[in-house]
């Protein structure tokens, strides 16, 4: 297979082996951001292009901002894995996946360079505009697979993306050292309310009123994206207020 790049921002094309038609003929409505977790973009591209990897993505963005496309946007890449968002489990069919070069938490987790972030923003805006994606459709891998994935992590600057017109962001409520928050095993109305709002926004979380392991993983994913100053999976007032603020500005507040 050969193909032409979908975006003029693409510097090179490398054909990945793992791809297929989008199931049900759906059009992509989600943009999923990952980090590669590998030592270099070259190694990530090589691996993502191989059939034996059992993975692929649409784009890889190097630290210097160079963009490589591996799968046409019209096709289903294998980047999301077991995942969920707003009732949908075939996220690969409904999304476009961008891998951002960063060795990840297990290998030092450096900051994302400015040139790379600007390339993410430029490509992301181009994709979102062409596919008419909503602001709250720009997600982290950890959002759709909490507990299984933690990328792109708390250092990724979602606020910068939103300021430049990509994604949804609200100002996080201040974190207070004297409020450690509710931990695993806690129960009651605060936990139930948080679970309801997390599910309303799109996360898969059991509506039990108990802060179990699953809820804690979802809280960590939410915190890494929207309240990155402290990512601990506890339910403190800062997390609650930030979540309420987010629902208030999203289209999900209509159903609340």
N, C-alpha and C positions, 0 to 999 in steps of 0.2 A: 504494500500500500504506500502510495505517496499522496501528499496533500499540501495545499497552500496554507500558510498561517492565517488564522482567523483575525488577528489584530496586527496593525502596522507597527506595534511596539515590539513584536517578536524579533529577536536577533537571529535565531537559528531554529531549525526544525529537526527533531530526531524522532523517528517512528517507533513507538512502543508496541510491543507484541500484544499486550493484554488490553483489548477493547472489544466492544460489541455495540449493536444498536441499543438505544435507550428503550427499555421495556414499556410497552403500551404506547409507544410513540410520543411520550411526554417531552416537553421542552424544559430545559434547565431553569429552575426558579430559585436555587440556592447557590451561594458561593462559599465554599469551605476552604479555610486557610489552615495549613499544616506547617510544621517544620520537618526538615528531612531527617534529622537525627544522625547524620553522617558527617564525615570529616571534610568533605568537599562536594561542591555541586557536580563536578565531573563524575565522582563515584556514585552520587545519587542518581544522576541521569542514566548512567550505564546500568545501574541496578533496576531502575524503574522501567527501562526499555526492554528488559529481558523477560522472556516467557516464564522462566523458572522462578522468577521473583513472586509471581501471583499477585502483583500489584502494578499500578500505573497511575498517572495523573495527567491532567491536561497541560499544566505548565510547571516549570521550575524557575525560580528567581535566585540568581547568584548573589553573593554579598556585595558585588559592585553594581548590581542592578541589571545585569544581562538576563534576558528572558529567553528560555528555550521552550518550545511547544512540543509535546510528545503525542497527544491525542487530539483529534479535531473536536471542537465543542459540540458538534452534532452527535458524537458518539459517547457511549457510556465507558468512562474510565473506572479503574478499580482502586479507589483511594479512600473511601469512607469505611469500608468493612462493616462489621455488625454495628448498626447505628439506628438512631431514631430522632425524628423531629416532627412535632405537631401531627402525630398519628401515622407518619410515613416511616417505613422501615427500609425501603429501597432508595436510600439516599443517593447512591451512585447514579441512578437513572434521573434523579431530580436535581443534580448539582453539577457544578464545575469545580474541580479541585486544583488548588495552587499549592505547590510545595515550596517553602521558603528555606533557603540554605541556612542551617544553623545546626551545630552538632548536638544541641539539646541538653537537657538536664543531667544526663548521665556523663556528659563530657564537657563540663565547665559552663555551659549555657551562657555564652557571651551575649552582649547587647546586639540588637539588630541595627546594622549600619544605616546611616541616613540615606545613602544612595539606594540601598535595597528597599527601604521603606517607601521612598518616592516611587520606585518602580512598582511595588505592590499597589500603591494608591492609583497610579496611572492605569495599570492593567485592570485592576479591580473596577474602577469607574467605567472603563471602556466596556468590560463584560456586563456590568450591572445595567448600563444604559442600553446596550444592544438587546439584552434579554428582558428589559423592563423589570428588574429585580427590586423588591422593596428594600428599604434601609435595614429592616430587621431580618433580612435574609442573608446577611453577611455574618458567617458563624465560624467559630473555632472548631477544630477536630474534637476538642474536649467537650464542646457543647453537645455534640451529637453522640458522643461515646464516653460519657463521664465514668470514671473508675477504670476504664480501659486505656484511654488516651489523655495526655496532659498538654498536648501542643496546640497552638504555638506558645502557650505559657504566659506567666504574669509579666514578663518583660516586654511583650509585644504591645505596641502603642496604639490601642484601639481609639483612644481619644484623638490622636493625630489623624487617623483615618477619617473619623467623623467630622473633624474640623475642616477637612478638605473634601467633604462631600461623599464619603463612602462609609456605610454602616450607621448603626444607631448607637448613641452614647448618652448617658446622663452623668451629671457630676456626682461622684460617689459621696455618700455621707461620711463624715469624719470617723476614724477609728479611735476608740478610747481604750487606754491600757487597763482601766478599771472595769471594763466590760468584756470579760473573756468569752461570753456567749454560752448558749446551751450546747452541751456535748452529746455524743451518742448515748442513747438510752432515755434522753429527755422526752417528755410528751406533754400534750396540752394544746390549748388554743393557738399559741404562737407558732408552734410547729405545724399545726394543721393549716393555718393561714398561709404560712410560707410555702408549704407543699402545694396548696391550691394555686398560688400565684406563679410558682415555678412551672407547674403544669400548664397554666394558662398561657405563659409565654412560649412554651414549646418543649420543655424538658420532659423526659419520661421519669416520673417520680410517683411512687405509691402513695395514695391518699390515706394514710394510716393514723396520722396524728402522733406518730412516734419517729423520733430522729434516729433512724437506723443507718446501717452502713451505706445503703443505696442513696438515702437522702443526703448523707454527708458528702458522698462523691459528687452529687449534683450541686450541692452548695459550693464545693471547691471549684467546680467548673464555672459556675456563675461568678464567684469571686475572682477567679483568674481573668475573666473577661471584663467584668464591670466594677469590681472592687479589689484591684490587685495589690493594694498595700498590705493586706494580710489574708493569705489563702490557707485556711485551716479547717474548713468544713464545719465550723461551729456556726450557730445561729445567734449572732449578736445584733444589737439594734442598728448598727451601721449597715449590715447586710439587709436587714428587713426594710429599712428606709430607702436604700438604693434600689431594691427590688420593687417597692411600691412606686418609686419615682419612674422607674423604667416602664412599668405597666401603664403608668399615667400618660406617657408620651407615645406609646406604641399603639398600633391599631387593635391590639388585643383588649384594650380597655373598654371597647364597645361591648364585649361579651362578659365583662366583669360584673 
